[in-house]
Amino acid sequence: MRVDPYSQLLPLSAYCRDCGHERDVNPANVPLPADTPVPEIGKKMKCSQCGSRAVETKPELYPGGIIAMRARWRS
C-alpha cells in the first residue's frame, strides 16, 4: 500500500519491534514523497521511547487508532 491523498484520511500504525511502543501517525506529517510505500515509512522512523530504528508501519484499520482501540478493550 502506498501513501496517497486518499489514504491520508487514515492514520498509520507505527510499532517498535524492540520495546513494543505503539503510536498512530498522521501520514500528512510524514516528510516523505506521497508515493512512498507504507512499509518503507517505518524504515525511516525512530522510536520516540527507546530510539530503535526497528519500526514497523501499517495502515491503521481501527476507528480512532490503535491507542483508542486498546483503551476500549481495557474498559
C-alpha positions as a Markdown table, in Angstrom:
| # | Residue | x | y | z |
|---|---|---|---|---|
| 1 | Met | 0.0 | 0.0 | 0.0 |
| 2 | Arg | 1.2 | 3.5 | -0.8 |
| 3 | Val | 0.5 | 6.8 | 0.9 |
| 4 | Asp | -1.6 | 8.9 | -1.4 |
| 5 | Pro | -4.0 | 11.8 | -0.9 |
| 6 | Tyr | -7.0 | 9.4 | -0.3 |
| 7 | Ser | -5.2 | 7.3 | 2.3 |
| 8 | Gln | -4.2 | 10.4 | 4.3 |
| 9 | Leu | -7.6 | 10.2 | 5.9 |
| 10 | Leu | -6.4 | 7.0 | 7.7 |
| 11 | Pro | -3.6 | 7.2 | 10.2 |
| 12 | Leu | -0.7 | 4.8 | 10.1 |
| 13 | Ser | 0.1 | 2.4 | 12.9 |
| 14 | Ala | 3.8 | 2.5 | 14.0 |
| 15 | Tyr | 5.1 | -0.3 | 16.2 |
| 16 | Cys | 8.6 | -0.6 | 17.6 |
| 17 | Arg | 9.7 | -4.2 | 17.4 |
| 18 | Asp | 12.3 | -3.7 | 20.2 |
| 19 | Cys | 10.3 | -2.1 | 23.0 |
| 20 | Gly | 6.7 | -2.6 | 21.9 |
| 21 | His | 5.8 | 1.1 | 21.8 |
| 22 | Glu | 2.9 | 1.8 | 19.5 |
| 23 | Arg | 1.8 | 5.1 | 18.0 |
| 24 | Asp | -0.7 | 6.4 | 15.5 |
| 25 | Val | 0.9 | 8.6 | 12.8 |
| 26 | Asn | -0.9 | 11.1 | 10.5 |
| 27 | Pro | 0.5 | 10.4 | 7.0 |
| 28 | Ala | 0.3 | 14.1 | 6.2 |
| 29 | Asn | 3.0 | 14.7 | 8.8 |
| 30 | Val | 5.4 | 12.2 | 7.3 |
| 31 | Pro | 8.1 | 14.2 | 5.4 |
| 32 | Leu | 8.4 | 11.6 | 2.6 |
| 33 | Pro | 7.0 | 11.6 | -1.0 |
| 34 | Ala | 3.3 | 10.8 | -1.3 |
| 35 | Asp | 4.1 | 7.6 | -3.2 |
| 36 | Thr | 6.3 | 6.0 | -0.5 |
| 37 | Pro | 5.0 | 2.5 | 0.3 |
| 38 | Val | 3.6 | 2.3 | 3.8 |
| 39 | Pro | 6.1 | -0.4 | 5.0 |
| 40 | Glu | 9.0 | 1.7 | 3.8 |
| 41 | Ile | 7.9 | 4.6 | 6.0 |
| 42 | Gly | 8.8 | 2.6 | 9.1 |
| 43 | Lys | 12.4 | 2.1 | 7.8 |
| 44 | Lys | 12.8 | 5.9 | 8.0 |
| 45 | Met | 11.4 | 6.3 | 11.5 |
| 46 | Lys | 12.9 | 6.0 | 15.0 |
| 47 | Cys | 11.1 | 5.0 | 18.2 |
| 48 | Ser | 10.4 | 8.0 | 20.4 |
| 49 | Gln | 10.6 | 5.8 | 23.5 |
| 50 | Cys | 13.8 | 3.7 | 23.0 |
| 51 | Gly | 15.4 | 5.2 | 20.0 |
| 52 | Ser | 15.4 | 2.0 | 18.0 |
| 53 | Arg | 15.1 | 2.0 | 14.2 |
| 54 | Ala | 13.2 | -1.3 | 14.2 |
| 55 | Val | 9.8 | 0.4 | 13.5 |
| 56 | Glu | 7.1 | -1.3 | 11.5 |
| 57 | Thr | 4.3 | 0.7 | 9.9 |
| 58 | Lys | 0.9 | -0.5 | 8.6 |
| 59 | Pro | -2.3 | 1.3 | 7.6 |
| 60 | Glu | -4.4 | 1.9 | 10.7 |
| 61 | Leu | -7.6 | -0.1 | 10.4 |
| 62 | Tyr | -9.3 | 0.6 | 13.8 |
| 63 | Pro | -11.6 | 3.6 | 14.3 |
| 64 | Gly | -9.8 | 6.2 | 16.3 |
| 65 | Gly | -6.5 | 4.3 | 16.0 |
| 66 | Ile | -4.7 | 1.5 | 17.9 |
| 67 | Ile | -4.5 | 3.5 | 21.1 |
| 68 | Ala | -8.2 | 4.2 | 21.2 |
| 69 | Met | -8.9 | 0.5 | 20.4 |
| 70 | Arg | -6.7 | -0.7 | 23.3 |
| 71 | Ala | -8.5 | 1.8 | 25.7 |
| 72 | Arg | -11.8 | 0.4 | 24.6 |
| 73 | Trp | -10.5 | -3.1 | 25.4 |
| 74 | Arg | -9.4 | -2.1 | 28.9 |
| 75 | Ser | -12.8 | -0.5 | 29.8 |
